[in-house]
Amino acid sequence: MRIAMTMDGAALESAVSSEFDTSPYLLVVRRSETAIEAIEEIADLTAEQLAQKIIDLNCEGIITGSFKSQQAFDLLADACLTRFQGAGHSGVEALELMKNRTLPLIRNFAGTEGCSGDHH
């Protein structure tokens, strides 16, 4: 399983970015091995370009912070990527919480517990 992570730094020990749209780094992690497959500087991408990049990298989920762009959120949701709220954790912590099924899901654009539309 490949997981995208928007990060404040280029290592798993770095913090998960608090906002998807302004993240400086994208890490792609193979969950079964906790091995980093790709590290990319993404500060110059729009939120929509970043969402499409994550889809093109065949990721099954994303660990990130909140969304400012409804279109980026919808692109990821429509591609059936599981969205996890990892802000406030390091990448290592967020992956462990996800493994233990205790990392909260981002169910809707607003980031609330409710579900809106078909974006699960």
Beta strands, then each sheet from edge to edge (+ up, - down):
strand 1: 2-7
strand 2: 25-30
strand 3: 35-41
strand 4: 61-64
strand 5: 82-85
sheet 1: 3+ 2- 1+ 4+ 5+
end
